Amino acid sequence: MYATEDEQIEMIKQWWKKYGVTSLITFFLVIIAVFGIKMWQQRHERMLYKASAVYERMINASANNDNDLMQLNAARLIDHYRSTPYAQLAALMLARQAVNKGQLDVAEEKLTWIMKHGRNKELRQLARIRASRVLLAERKPEQGLELLQRVDDDTFTASAQEAMGDIYLALGKPDDARKAYNEAINALPGVEVMQPLLQMKLDNLAVPLDGPTITPLSTE
């Protein structure tokens, strides 16, 4: 303890002179940061709420076969709520619709948008796998393989490896395809629904040496 009350007061004055202004500024900065984070969270929650409402209208329109209304709401999600997962889901729906119509270039565009702008890593990886298959259908298998070299989410390893196997098979590279299918199976321990399908693809590669040859996919 200090000897006298005057000495304590003097020490407090000296501390305030040295650190007081800095401490006060730090205090206000913390308050501003906390307030800013809270405001951002509230704004983000409002955005998610609005986006979910638009997404629900899009789903209902799709269920009612109202394609114009579905596309209108999907475009609204992508244009105004691109930071939400609902925008990525809308782009996935538009891509699937484009594939069903044979509009592979449109599907590729939507899936590429997800890979570039999507914040949800699961949806980015799903878009990456689907885009690789679209590229294969567009006779651009090498680009599809390049896409699959990047992994956004390890939980999709099996699907990515299976897609790689399909591309290698189309390119007339059965050894690479076999390796990819094996890795896909190994990434799915205990999943009895998917393993037989992959195993069937793998078994189809086990042909005799004098058996039929695989005709490579022409990329010209």
URTA-V718662 format. One record per residue. N is the residue number from 1. SS is DSSP state (A for helix, B for strand, O for the rest). Layout:
# URTA-V718662
N:SS
N:SS
This chain:
# URTA-V718662
1:O
2:O
3:O
4:O
5:A
6:A
7:A
8:A
9:A
10:A
11:A
12:A
13:A
14:A
15:A
16:A
17:A
18:A
19:A
20:A
21:A
22:A
23:A
24:A
25:A
26:A
27:A
28:A
29:A
30:A
31:A
32:A
33:A
34:A
35:A
36:A
37:A
38:A
39:A
40:A
41:A
42:A
43:A
44:A
45:A
46:A
47:A
48:A
49:A
50:A
51:A
52:A
53:A
54:A
55:A
56:A
57:A
58:A
59:A
60:A
61:A
62:A
63:A
64:O
65:O
66:O
67:A
68:A
69:A
70:A
71:A
72:A
73:A
74:A
75:A
76:A
77:A
78:A
79:A
80:A
81:O
82:O
83:O
84:O
85:A
86:A
87:A
88:A
89:A
90:A
91:A
92:A
93:A
94:A
95:A
96:A
97:A
98:A
99:A
100:A
101:O
102:O
103:O
104:A
105:A
106:A
107:A
108:A
109:A
110:A
111:A
112:A
113:A
114:A
115:A
116:A
117:A
118:O
119:O
120:O
121:A
122:A
123:A
124:A
125:A
126:A
127:A
128:A
129:A
130:A
131:A
132:A
133:A
134:A
135:A
136:A
137:A
138:O
139:O
140:O
141:A
142:A
143:A
144:A
145:A
146:A
147:A
148:A
149:O
150:O
151:O
152:O
153:O
154:A
155:A
156:A
157:A
158:A
159:A
160:A
161:A
162:A
163:A
164:A
165:A
166:A
167:A
168:A
169:A
170:A
171:O
172:O
173:O
174:A
175:A
176:A
177:A
178:A
179:A
180:A
181:A
182:A
183:A
184:A
185:A
186:A
187:O
188:O
189:O
190:O
191:O
192:A
193:A
194:A
195:A
196:A
197:A
198:A
199:A
200:A
201:A
202:A
203:A
204:A
205:O
206:O
207:O
208:O
209:O
210:O
211:O
212:O
213:O
214:O
215:O
216:O
217:O
218:O
219:O
220:O
